């Protein structure tokens, strides 16, 4: 496990940089909007407005850990309009806390709702740095597989019923999963919540992609949010990662407990000028307009990607899984079929070769723990293997 995580961390510094890239290199290894998809003018205008119209010097003081009331009210209304709910009703201000993005939100949840030595159930494969974050908190990972309907909840139930060990947390990316692009089915989501209620663990839904559904034919189910669920969302994927702003949806008691975190008590939450600028983007409709454009553009790019796979590799050599939304697609290759002598090991090396022109993420890097799932024939985020022309 340490060897895998160390390798992943090293690779992330070289290949998965969010801001730096070698000239001429296309980086498909991370899920982030390209520079042309960042609404710079709207963001600039929102900050200018927030600063020029502000009369309160407290906006530049330490911020409330949960975010200002106006920001959370606007965010609650926006999320409710986007079909989020809490216990079947509208998301309310008391169901929300501002975060510094999903990664730090996940760390905060891990600190407050688990203790070192506790178990967290993690999807396998999953976001390639999730295991490192749990390890840093002293948590032990138990992995449960993913198929075309998301987390294998029946397998989870079988394990829970066969042991006296009880997890504190379960971590899942429910919609447009990284790296498989799958969505958790409604039936499985409901059963998962029932298991959380029965066995007493918190479900942590890492859910930054559900607002990026671009399929016009099939909409992914919206997972329920209850007192046993914490849902993490982020403006990193729908505006820009540089804002370092996200949100957490949970029950009032959960949100209250988040406010007890020592680091948040000391340093406060996201800056007031930041949350005020984003509130204005929500209230003036700029965020909704941008989301419409972003969904359309990502959908069109995915279609181009599917077509390129077919043209470049031919039938029976590689397949690109259709996706309903988000930033990730999933491709499968026959062994040594990319080029003569190009093996699985070679494919993995290609992902960190900046001379190759295109970077991508092998799904083996997304394994929760050693041994890496060698039987998995697909490789995540392989849009990078489309040859540059």
C-alpha positions as CSV (number, residue, x, y, z in Angstrom):
1,X,0.0,0.0,0.0
2,X,2.8,2.4,0.9
3,X,4.7,1.6,-2.3
4,X,1.6,2.2,-4.4
5,X,0.7,5.5,-2.7
6,X,4.3,6.7,-2.9
7,X,4.4,5.9,-6.6
8,X,1.1,7.7,-7.1
9,X,2.2,10.8,-5.2
10,X,5.4,11.0,-7.2
11,X,3.5,10.6,-10.5
12,X,1.0,13.3,-9.4
13,X,3.8,15.8,-9.0
14,X,5.2,15.1,-12.5
15,X,2.1,14.3,-14.6
16,X,-1.0,15.4,-12.8
17,X,-0.1,19.1,-12.2
18,X,-3.2,21.2,-12.6
19,X,-1.4,24.3,-13.8
20,X,1.9,23.4,-15.5
21,X,2.3,21.3,-18.6
22,X,5.0,20.8,-21.2
23,X,4.4,22.6,-24.5
24,X,2.4,20.6,-26.9
25,X,1.3,18.0,-24.3
26,X,-2.4,17.2,-23.9
27,X,-3.1,16.1,-20.3
28,X,-6.1,13.9,-19.9
29,X,-4.8,12.6,-16.5
30,X,-6.9,15.0,-14.4
31,X,-10.5,16.0,-14.5
32,X,-10.5,19.8,-14.8
33,X,-12.0,22.4,-17.2
34,X,-9.5,23.6,-19.8
35,X,-8.6,27.2,-20.0
36,X,-11.2,27.8,-22.7
37,X,-13.9,26.5,-20.4
38,X,-13.2,28.9,-17.5
39,X,-15.7,31.8,-17.4
40,X,-13.0,34.4,-16.7
41,X,-15.0,37.5,-17.6
42,X,-17.9,36.5,-15.4
43,X,-15.7,35.6,-12.5
44,X,-13.7,38.9,-12.9
45,X,-17.0,40.9,-13.0
46,X,-18.3,39.1,-9.9
47,X,-15.2,39.9,-7.8
48,X,-15.1,43.5,-9.0
49,X,-18.8,43.9,-8.1
50,X,-18.3,42.2,-4.7
51,X,-15.4,44.5,-3.8
52,X,-16.6,47.8,-5.2
53,X,-20.1,47.5,-3.7
54,X,-19.0,46.2,-0.3
55,X,-19.4,48.5,2.7
56,X,-18.5,46.0,5.4
57,X,-14.9,45.7,6.4
58,X,-15.8,42.3,8.0
59,X,-15.8,40.8,4.6
60,X,-12.0,40.9,4.8
61,X,-11.9,39.4,8.3
62,X,-11.7,35.7,9.2
63,X,-14.7,34.1,7.6
64,X,-17.4,32.0,9.3
65,X,-16.4,28.4,9.1
66,X,-19.8,27.4,7.4
67,X,-19.9,30.5,5.1
68,X,-22.0,33.5,5.2
69,X,-25.8,33.3,5.5
70,X,-26.5,35.1,2.2
71,X,-24.1,32.7,0.4
72,X,-25.6,29.6,1.9
73,X,-29.2,30.8,1.2
74,X,-28.3,31.4,-2.5
75,X,-26.5,28.1,-2.7
76,X,-29.4,26.2,-1.1
77,X,-31.9,27.7,-3.6
78,X,-29.5,26.8,-6.5
79,X,-29.0,23.2,-5.4
80,X,-32.7,22.7,-4.9
81,X,-33.4,24.0,-8.4
82,X,-30.8,21.4,-9.6
83,X,-32.8,18.6,-8.0
84,X,-30.8,18.2,-4.8
85,X,-32.8,17.6,-1.7
86,X,-32.5,16.7,1.9
87,X,-34.8,14.1,3.3
88,X,-37.0,14.6,0.3
89,X,-37.4,18.3,0.8
90,X,-35.6,21.5,-0.3
91,X,-32.0,22.0,0.7
92,X,-32.0,24.6,3.5
93,X,-29.3,26.9,4.8
94,X,-28.8,24.8,7.9
95,X,-28.0,21.8,5.6
96,X,-25.0,23.5,4.1
97,X,-21.4,24.3,5.0
98,X,-18.8,26.0,2.7
99,X,-15.6,24.1,2.1
100,X,-12.2,24.7,0.5
101,X,-13.1,22.1,-2.1
102,X,-13.9,18.4,-2.0
103,X,-10.4,17.2,-1.0
104,X,-10.2,19.3,2.1
105,X,-13.9,18.7,2.8
106,X,-13.1,14.9,2.7
107,X,-10.2,15.4,5.1
108,X,-12.4,17.3,7.5
109,X,-15.1,14.6,7.4
110,X,-12.5,11.9,7.9
111,X,-11.1,13.7,11.0
112,X,-14.5,14.3,12.6
113,X,-16.4,11.2,11.9
114,X,-13.7,8.6,12.2
115,X,-10.6,8.1,14.3
116,X,-7.2,6.6,13.6
117,X,-7.5,2.8,13.1
118,X,-11.1,3.0,12.0
119,X,-12.3,1.4,8.8
120,X,-13.5,3.3,5.7
121,X,-15.1,1.3,2.9
122,X,-13.9,2.6,-0.5
123,X,-14.9,1.8,-4.0
124,X,-12.4,0.0,-6.1
125,X,-11.3,1.6,-8.4
126,X,-11.7,5.1,-7.2
127,X,-10.2,8.6,-7.3
128,X,-6.5,7.9,-7.3
129,X,-5.6,10.1,-4.3
130,X,-8.5,9.1,-2.0
131,X,-6.6,6.2,-0.5
132,X,-3.7,8.6,0.4
133,X,-6.0,11.0,2.1
134,X,-7.5,8.2,4.2
135,X,-4.1,6.8,5.0
136,X,-3.0,10.3,6.2
137,X,-5.8,10.2,8.8
138,X,-4.7,6.8,10.0
139,X,-7.8,5.0,8.5
140,X,-7.8,1.5,7.1
141,X,-9.5,0.9,3.7
142,X,-11.8,-2.0,2.8
143,X,-12.5,-2.1,-0.9
144,X,-15.7,-3.0,-2.6
145,X,-16.0,-3.3,-6.4
146,X,-17.8,-1.2,-8.9
147,X,-19.8,-2.4,-12.0
148,X,-22.1,-0.8,-14.5
149,X,-24.6,0.2,-11.8
150,X,-22.0,1.7,-9.4
151,X,-20.9,0.4,-6.1
152,X,-21.6,-3.4,-5.6
153,X,-23.9,-2.9,-2.6
154,X,-24.8,-6.6,-2.4
155,X,-21.1,-7.4,-1.9
156,X,-21.0,-4.7,0.8
157,X,-24.0,-6.2,2.6
158,X,-22.4,-9.7,2.4
159,X,-19.3,-8.4,4.1
160,X,-21.1,-6.5,6.8
161,X,-23.3,-9.5,7.6
162,X,-20.3,-11.8,7.9
163,X,-18.2,-9.8,10.3
164,X,-18.4,-8.0,13.6
165,X,-16.1,-5.2,12.1
166,X,-18.0,-2.0,11.5
167,X,-16.8,0.8,9.3
168,X,-17.1,4.4,10.3
169,X,-17.3,5.8,6.8
170,X,-18.1,4.7,3.3
171,X,-16.6,6.7,0.4
172,X,-18.3,6.7,-3.0
173,X,-18.4,8.8,-6.2
174,X,-22.0,8.3,-7.1
175,X,-22.4,10.0,-10.4
176,X,-20.0,10.1,-13.4
177,X,-17.6,8.1,-11.4
178,X,-13.8,8.7,-11.5
179,X,-12.4,6.7,-13.3
180,X,-15.2,4.4,-14.6
181,X,-17.8,7.1,-15.6
182,X,-20.6,4.9,-14.1
183,X,-23.5,6.2,-12.0
184,X,-24.9,4.6,-8.8
185,X,-28.4,3.2,-9.6
186,X,-31.4,4.4,-7.6
187,X,-32.0,1.0,-6.1
188,X,-28.4,0.6,-5.0
189,X,-28.4,4.1,-3.5
190,X,-31.5,3.4,-1.5
191,X,-30.1,0.1,-0.3
192,X,-26.8,1.7,0.6
193,X,-28.6,4.2,2.9
194,X,-30.5,1.4,4.5
195,X,-27.3,-0.4,5.3
196,X,-25.8,2.8,6.7
197,X,-28.8,3.2,9.0
198,X,-28.6,-0.5,10.0
199,X,-24.8,-0.6,10.7
200,X,-24.2,2.9,11.8
201,X,-21.8,4.3,9.3
202,X,-21.7,7.6,7.4
203,X,-21.8,7.7,3.7
204,X,-19.6,10.3,2.1
205,X,-20.7,11.0,-1.5
206,X,-17.9,12.7,-3.4
207,X,-20.2,14.3,-5.9
208,X,-18.6,17.1,-7.9
209,X,-19.9,15.9,-11.3
210,X,-23.6,15.5,-11.0
211,X,-24.2,19.0,-12.3
212,X,-22.3,18.1,-15.4
213,X,-24.8,15.6,-16.9
214,X,-24.8,16.2,-20.7
215,X,-26.8,13.1,-21.9
216,X,-30.2,14.1,-23.3
217,X,-31.4,10.5,-23.3
218,X,-30.7,9.1,-19.8
219,X,-30.4,11.2,-16.7
220,X,-28.5,9.6,-13.8
221,X,-30.5,9.1,-10.6
222,X,-30.2,11.7,-7.9
223,X,-28.9,10.0,-4.7
224,X,-30.8,10.7,-1.5
225,X,-29.2,12.8,1.2
226,X,-30.2,11.9,4.8
227,X,-28.7,12.3,8.3
228,X,-26.5,9.3,7.4
229,X,-25.2,10.9,4.2
230,X,-22.7,13.7,3.7
231,X,-22.6,15.0,0.1
232,X,-19.5,17.0,-1.1
233,X,-19.9,19.3,-4.1
234,X,-17.4,21.7,-5.7
235,X,-17.1,24.8,-7.8
236,X,-13.8,23.4,-9.1
237,X,-15.5,21.4,-11.8
238,X,-18.3,23.8,-12.7
239,X,-16.4,27.2,-12.5
240,X,-12.7,26.8,-11.9
241,X,-10.4,24.9,-9.4
242,X,-8.5,28.1,-8.5
243,X,-11.4,29.4,-6.4
244,X,-10.9,26.6,-3.9
245,X,-14.5,26.6,-2.9
246,X,-17.1,23.9,-2.5
247,X,-20.0,22.8,-0.3
248,X,-21.1,20.1,2.0
249,X,-24.7,19.0,2.3
250,X,-25.8,17.1,5.5
251,X,-28.2,17.0,8.4
252,X,-28.2,19.9,10.8
253,X,-26.3,17.9,13.4
254,X,-23.7,16.9,10.8
255,X,-23.2,20.5,9.8
256,X,-23.0,21.6,13.4
257,X,-20.3,19.0,14.1
258,X,-18.3,20.2,11.0
259,X,-18.1,23.6,12.8
260,X,-16.2,22.1,15.7
261,X,-13.1,21.3,13.6
262,X,-10.1,22.9,15.2
263,X,-8.5,24.1,11.9
264,X,-11.8,25.8,10.9
265,X,-12.2,27.3,14.3
266,X,-8.7,28.7,14.1
267,X,-8.5,29.9,10.5
268,X,-12.2,30.2,9.5
269,X,-13.9,29.2,6.3
270,X,-13.5,30.3,2.7
271,X,-12.8,34.0,2.4
272,X,-15.9,36.3,2.6
273,X,-14.9,38.1,-0.6
274,X,-14.8,34.7,-2.4
275,X,-18.2,33.5,-1.2
276,X,-19.7,36.9,-2.0
277,X,-18.4,36.9,-5.6
278,X,-19.7,33.3,-6.1
279,X,-23.1,34.3,-4.6
280,X,-23.4,37.0,-7.2
281,X,-22.6,34.5,-10.0
282,X,-25.4,32.3,-8.6
283,X,-28.0,35.1,-8.2
284,X,-27.4,36.9,-11.5
285,X,-27.8,33.7,-13.5
286,X,-24.1,33.6,-14.7
287,X,-23.5,30.2,-13.2
288,X,-26.6,28.6,-14.8
289,X,-25.6,30.1,-18.2
290,X,-22.1,28.7,-17.8
291,X,-23.4,25.3,-16.8
292,X,-25.5,25.1,-19.9
293,X,-22.5,25.9,-22.1
294,X,-20.2,23.5,-20.2
295,X,-22.6,20.5,-20.4
296,X,-23.0,21.0,-24.1
297,X,-19.3,21.4,-24.7
298,X,-18.3,18.4,-22.7
299,X,-21.0,16.3,-24.4
300,X,-19.7,17.3,-27.8
301,X,-16.1,16.6,-26.9
302,X,-17.0,13.2,-25.7
303,X,-18.7,12.4,-29.0
304,X,-15.5,13.5,-30.8
305,X,-13.5,11.2,-28.5
306,X,-15.7,8.2,-29.2
307,X,-15.4,8.8,-32.9
308,X,-11.6,9.2,-32.7
309,X,-11.3,5.9,-30.9
310,X,-13.1,4.1,-33.6
311,X,-11.2,5.8,-36.4
312,X,-7.8,5.5,-34.8
313,X,-7.9,1.9,-33.5
314,X,-10.6,0.2,-35.5
315,X,-13.3,-2.2,-34.4
316,X,-12.3,-4.9,-31.8
317,X,-9.1,-3.2,-30.8
318,X,-10.3,-0.6,-28.4
319,X,-13.6,0.6,-27.0
320,X,-14.5,3.9,-25.4
321,X,-17.4,3.6,-23.0
322,X,-20.3,6.0,-23.5
323,X,-20.6,8.5,-20.6
324,X,-23.6,10.4,-19.4
325,X,-21.6,13.4,-18.0
326,X,-18.6,14.6,-16.1
327,X,-14.9,14.7,-17.2
328,X,-14.1,11.0,-17.4
329,X,-14.4,8.3,-20.0
330,X,-13.1,4.7,-19.8
331,X,-11.4,2.8,-22.5
332,X,-10.4,-0.8,-22.9
333,X,-7.7,-2.3,-25.1
334,X,-6.8,-5.8,-26.1
335,X,-3.3,-6.7,-24.9
336,X,-0.5,-5.5,-27.2
337,X,-3.1,-4.2,-29.7
338,X,-2.2,-0.5,-29.5
339,X,1.0,-1.1,-31.4
340,X,3.0,-4.3,-31.9
341,X,4.8,-5.2,-28.7
342,X,2.9,-2.5,-26.7
343,X,2.1,-4.3,-23.5
344,X,0.1,-3.4,-20.4
345,X,3.3,-2.3,-18.7
346,X,4.2,-0.1,-21.7
347,X,0.8,1.4,-21.5
348,X,1.3,2.4,-17.9
349,X,4.7,3.9,-18.7
350,X,3.1,5.9,-21.5
351,X,1.0,7.7,-18.9
352,X,4.0,9.4,-17.3
353,X,5.9,10.0,-20.6
354,X,5.7,13.7,-21.3
355,X,7.4,13.1,-24.6
356,X,4.5,11.1,-25.8
357,X,2.4,14.2,-26.4
358,X,-0.6,13.0,-24.5
359,X,-1.0,12.0,-20.8
360,X,-3.7,9.7,-19.3
361,X,-4.5,7.7,-16.2
362,X,-4.2,3.9,-16.1
363,X,-7.0,2.5,-14.0
364,X,-4.4,0.4,-12.1
365,X,-3.3,3.7,-10.4
366,X,-6.9,4.0,-9.1
367,X,-6.7,0.8,-7.2
368,X,-7.4,1.2,-3.5
369,X,-4.5,-1.0,-2.3
370,X,-1.9,-3.6,-3.4
371,X,-2.2,-5.8,-5.3
372,X,-3.2,-3.7,-8.2
373,X,-6.2,-5.3,-10.0
374,X,-4.3,-6.9,-12.8
375,X,-7.4,-8.6,-14.1
376,X,-9.0,-5.3,-15.0
377,X,-8.7,-5.0,-18.7
378,X,-9.6,-1.3,-19.0
379,X,-7.6,1.8,-18.4
380,X,-9.3,5.0,-17.2
381,X,-9.0,8.4,-18.9
382,X,-7.5,6.9,-22.0
383,X,-8.7,9.7,-24.2
384,X,-5.1,10.5,-24.0
385,X,-4.2,7.6,-26.3
386,X,-5.8,9.3,-29.3
387,X,-2.7,10.1,-31.4
388,X,-1.8,13.7,-32.0
389,X,-2.0,14.7,-35.6
